[in-house]
Amino acid sequence: MRKWILCFALLLTACGLGSDPTPYLVTLTPAPTQRVAVTVGATDTIVAPTATPAPTTAPTQIPDTQAPAPPTPVPPTPEPTQDPWPPELAAPGNSKMGIHVLFSDDSRIMEFIRRVKPRVVKAVDNHGWLAEVKQISPQTITIGRYSNVPNRDVLDGKDPSQYPNPADFARDFINLYLGEYLSNPGVDYWEGWNEFPPSTPDQWKWYAAFEAERACQMQALGLKAAIGGFSAGKPEYPDIAYFIPAIEAVQRCGGILTLHEYSSPVMQYGVDGGIPNAIHVEDAGALTLRYRYWYEGYLKPRGLVVPLVISEAGIDGGAGAGCPLSQGGHGWYSCIGDWQAMDQYRDMAAWQIYMSQLSWYDSELRQDDYVLGFTVFTAGTSNNPDWRTFDINDMLVPMAVYMAGQ
């Protein structure tokens, strides 16, 4: 740039266009020689050069240095990028909100855990990353489960006399996964069958005995069990009595109870509606907050207030009234059209609507000390079409901001 400015100034000077050419003008060329005739004799004429007169002023010298360059423009200081996440918490806060994770394939999952130290995190099939969770947040309770579980049909079509021995079956079940259990110390509690549906009293009694054995046999191996894993709206109130032996074993052998709670079109649907054959329980629900029937009607009177985790929670169009305006799927995305048609949500963004429901649920669970937490289903779907409408990856920042404020 500086060379260009100098060349341009010299060009202006040579053309007589510069306003002050002195610093760049060079006057070293002598004037042309003049020839003058001198008579020496009658016949000889000698032409002698006229001497060049001495200059009256010294010639202008080329400066030793070039013209100063203009200062290099300094780019403006960029505005600092606003961090969308809340400041990092030192330990879990008051919120009982956590996350269910299928694949830890999104950086926001670990950032969520690092920022707000959720009370509970659950992983399915992929458990190695939970070791890092425990490093980042040692107080976070971690739950693991395997989806490929054999022999779920072991009771189908059989007379109760043909059922396998619960203790032997529990031993074989544990041994099937024992290597995985021992190689994943980042998991605190291991679930067994997911949403197993006993349908007769004999099946209920067998399942309770199996879960009781699984809890105590795992404790003997230095492991801990999460029993139950019932789906939303299960079990029916009278069936809870059959599962009491498993609850007693959990209390004795250091496990926890897990349940799933979903509803639609909003998570509040079904609360205070009652369930068949149950006692009246204030602020209990047919779907969400259903666990209160268990504790108020059966467990508290028996001194069996064992720790509870709602290991799946959220919106599921297959539970409750559903979402008639859905364009497909059952997760919270599928209910957005129904939410926007409701007057109370008309001016809210979809994530704000869902966040308002999750925060309501959180506020309810915080009233019950025995509830350790709940995991929102689900992060880490890897865009799997089966779970795409449940995906909460884009909800992780709003969830973290909410949790940090509690």
Secondary structure, 3 states (H helix, E strand, C coil): CHHHHHHHHHHHHHCCCCCCCCCCCCCCCCCCCCEEEEECCCCCEEEEECCCCCCCCCCCCCCCCCCCCCCCCCCCCCCCCCCCCCCCCCCCCCCCEEEEECCCCCHHHHHHHHHHCCCEEEEECCCCCHHHHHHHCCCCEEEEECCCCCCCCCCCCCCHHHCCCHHHHHHHHHHHHHHHHHHCCCCCEEECCCCCCCCCHHHHHHHHHHHHHHHHHHHHCCCCEEEEEECCCCCCHHHHHHHHHHHHHHHHHCCEEEEEEEECCCCCCCECCCCCCCCCCCCCECCCCCHHHHHHHHHCCCCCCCCEEEEEEEECCCCCCCCCCCCCCCCHHHHHHHHHCCHHHCCCCHHHHHHHHHHHHHHHHCCCCCEEEEEEEEECCCCCCCCHHHCCHHHHHHHHHHHHCC
